């Protein structure tokens, strides 16, 4: 307990010494995400962030770094809803365990390649550097250090490059596509229908909707139930179910 209090005190002092930013002034920063939310919903915060980046097409779309302040703000929104501790939130977080759709890979990129090229032969063999300065620079910059061949390689000419880093891979696709021996660069993994979480930014609050999919999931849910909440000034309000 003393260790946790010390860590929180140090974090608070560090924040106090920084120049305030727009993220710091967000009212959701008035609360702190607890262990349950941090452990169970951090990946959801990442997925929601990347969904926003892709949809908004703003400057963050071109930044491979993921904004940790934005992730923390999203976790605090989850915490505000969780703290309501109502039958509805008990169902959402503990019974159904509703999470967002996971559509974005953060440490793996799927590549369709020209298997005849020497750098691809090196890459497929797991040999990095590959001998291609442009490709090797990208692999080094983002710490891609392992390769996985798709079943049927090289006839099925796909492989994935992997890193332990947490990345917005969207702009990295464009870098890789500039290499002639890389024909396609895209998300590694599928995006299937099911339960979901949606954040909507309002003028002075955040609306968060949890939904439970049913029917022909994951091919395509045929019905859905929604729980709506609004978080303002660090406090969540239940808006209803439909």
C-alpha positions in Angstrom: 0.0 0.0 0.0 2.8 2.4 0.9 4.6 1.6 -2.4 1.5 2.4 -4.4 0.9 5.7 -2.6 4.6 6.6 -3.2 4.2 5.8 -6.9 1.1 7.9 -7.2 2.7 10.8 -5.4 5.7 10.7 -7.7 3.4 10.6 -10.7 1.4 13.5 -9.4 4.5 15.6 -8.8 5.8 14.8 -12.3 2.5 15.9 -13.9 2.4 19.1 -11.8 5.9 20.1 -13.2 4.8 19.7 -16.8 3.3 22.4 -18.9 -0.5 21.8 -19.2 -1.7 20.5 -22.5 -5.2 20.1 -23.9 -5.2 16.5 -22.8 -4.2 17.5 -19.2 -7.2 19.9 -19.2 -9.6 17.1 -20.1 -12.2 16.7 -17.3 -11.8 13.0 -17.4 -8.3 13.4 -15.9 -9.8 14.2 -12.6 -10.0 10.4 -11.9 -7.4 7.7 -11.9 -7.9 4.3 -13.7 -7.7 1.5 -11.2 -6.1 -2.0 -11.5 -9.2 -3.7 -12.9 -9.7 -1.2 -15.8 -6.0 -0.9 -16.5 -5.6 -4.7 -16.7 -8.7 -5.5 -18.6 -9.3 -2.4 -20.9 -5.9 -1.1 -21.9 -6.1 -3.0 -25.2 -9.6 -1.5 -25.8 -8.2 2.0 -25.2 -5.6 1.3 -27.9 -8.1 -0.1 -30.4 -10.4 3.0 -29.8 -7.4 5.3 -30.3 -6.5 3.6 -33.6 -10.1 3.6 -34.8 -10.2 7.4 -34.1 -6.9 7.9 -36.0 -8.1 6.0 -39.0 -11.5 7.6 -39.1 -10.4 11.2 -38.4 -7.5 11.3 -40.9 -5.9 14.0 -38.8 -2.1 14.5 -38.1 -1.9 11.5 -35.8 -2.7 9.3 -38.7 1.0 9.8 -39.8 2.5 9.3 -36.4 3.5 5.7 -35.6 3.7 6.5 -31.9 0.6 6.0 -29.9 -0.4 8.9 -27.6 -0.1 7.6 -24.0 -2.0 10.6 -22.7 -4.9 9.8 -24.9 -4.9 6.2 -23.7 -4.9 7.3 -20.1 -7.8 9.6 -20.7 -9.8 6.8 -22.3 -9.1 4.5 -19.4 -10.4 7.2 -17.0 -13.6 7.3 -19.0 -14.0 3.5 -18.5 -13.2 4.0 -14.8 -15.9 6.6 -14.4 -18.5 4.2 -15.8 -17.2 1.2 -13.8 -17.4 3.3 -10.6 -21.2 3.6 -11.0 -21.3 0.0 -9.8 -24.9 -0.6 -11.0 -26.5 -3.8 -12.2 -25.9 -2.5 -15.8 -22.2 -1.9 -15.2 -21.9 -5.2 -13.4 -23.3 -7.0 -16.4 -21.1 -5.0 -18.9 -17.8 -5.4 -17.0 -18.1 -8.7 -15.1 -20.8 -10.8 -16.5 -20.8 -10.2 -20.3 -17.3 -8.7 -20.2 -18.0 -6.4 -23.2 -14.9 -5.2 -25.1 -14.4 -3.2 -28.3 -13.9 -4.9 -31.7 -10.2 -5.5 -32.2 -9.4 -4.6 -35.8 -5.9 -3.2 -35.6 -2.6 -5.0 -35.1 -0.1 -2.9 -33.1 3.0 -5.1 -33.4 2.7 -7.1 -36.6 2.3 -6.2 -40.3 1.3 -8.6 -43.0 3.2 -8.4 -46.3 2.7 -9.7 -49.8 6.2 -9.9 -51.3 8.2 -10.7 -54.4 9.8 -13.9 -53.3 12.5 -13.7 -56.0 14.2 -10.6 -54.6 17.3 -11.2 -52.5 16.2 -9.0 -49.5 13.0 -10.9 -49.3 14.8 -14.2 -49.4 16.9 -13.0 -46.5 13.8 -11.7 -44.6 12.0 -15.0 -45.1 15.0 -16.8 -43.7 14.8 -14.6 -40.6 18.0 -12.8 -41.5 18.0 -9.2 -40.5 19.6 -7.0 -41.9 18.4 -8.1 -45.3 20.9 -6.1 -47.4 18.3 -3.6 -48.5 19.1 -0.2 -46.9 15.5 1.1 -47.1 13.9 -2.1 -45.7 16.6 -2.5 -43.1 16.1 1.1 -41.9 12.4 0.5 -41.4 13.0 -2.8 -39.6 15.5 -1.2 -37.3 13.5 2.0 -36.7 10.5 0.1 -35.5 12.4 -2.8 -34.0 10.8 -5.5 -36.2 13.0 -8.5 -35.1 11.1 -11.6 -36.1 9.4 -13.0 -39.2 6.6 -15.5 -39.6 5.8 -17.2 -42.9 2.2 -17.7 -43.9 1.3 -21.3 -44.6 2.1 -22.2 -48.1 5.0 -19.8 -48.5 6.6 -19.1 -51.0 3.8 -20.2 -53.4 1.4 -18.2 -51.2 3.7 -15.2 -51.0 2.8 -13.7 -47.7 4.7 -13.2 -44.5 4.5 -11.1 -41.3 7.1 -8.9 -39.6 6.7 -8.6 -35.8 7.9 -6.3 -33.0 7.3 -6.1 -29.3 6.7 -2.3 -29.7 3.2 -0.8 -29.4 2.7 1.0 -32.7 0.2 2.8 -34.9 1.1 0.6 -37.9 -1.0 2.7 -40.4 1.8 5.1 -41.5 4.3 2.2 -41.5 2.3 0.5 -44.3 3.0 3.5 -46.5 6.7 3.4 -45.8 6.8 -0.3 -46.7 4.8 0.1 -49.9 7.6 2.3 -51.3 9.8 -0.8 -51.5 9.4 -2.5 -54.9 9.7 -6.0 -53.5 6.8 -5.4 -51.1 3.6 -5.6 -53.0 1.1 -5.1 -50.2 1.4 -4.1 -46.6 -1.7 -4.4 -44.3 -3.2 -5.3 -40.9 -2.2 -8.7 -39.7 -5.4 -10.3 -38.4 -9.1 -10.2 -38.9 -11.9 -7.8 -37.7 -15.0 -9.8 -36.8 -18.4 -8.6 -35.7 -19.5 -9.0 -32.1 -19.6 -6.9 -29.0 -18.3 -3.4 -29.3 -17.5 -0.1 -27.6 -17.9 3.3 -29.2 -16.7 6.7 -28.0 -18.4 9.9 -29.2 -16.9 13.3 -28.4 -19.5 15.8 -27.5 -19.0 19.5 -26.8 -18.3 19.2 -23.1 -18.5 15.5 -22.5 -17.8 12.0 -23.8 -20.6 9.6 -24.7 -19.6 5.9 -24.4 -21.7 3.1 -25.7 -21.3 -0.6 -24.9 -23.1 -3.0 -27.2 -23.7 -6.7 -27.1 -24.0 -8.4 -30.5 -26.1 -11.5 -31.1 -27.3 -13.7 -33.9 -24.9 -14.6 -36.7 -21.7 -13.3 -35.0 -18.9 -13.1 -35.9 -20.0 -13.3 -39.6 -22.4 -10.4 -38.9 -24.5 -9.8 -35.8 -28.3 -9.8 -36.6 -29.3 -7.9 -33.4 -27.6 -5.7 -30.9 -28.3 -4.3 -27.4 -26.8 -1.0 -26.3 -25.9 0.7 -23.0 -25.3 4.4 -23.2 -23.3 6.6 -20.7 -22.1 10.1 -20.6 -18.9 11.1 -18.8 -18.5 14.8 -17.8 -16.2 16.3 -15.3 -15.0 12.9 -14.2 -18.6 11.6 -13.5 -20.5 9.1 -15.5 -24.3 9.2 -16.0 -26.3 6.3 -17.2 -28.4 7.3 -20.2 -30.3 4.1 -20.8 -30.5 0.9 -22.7 -32.0 0.3 -26.2 
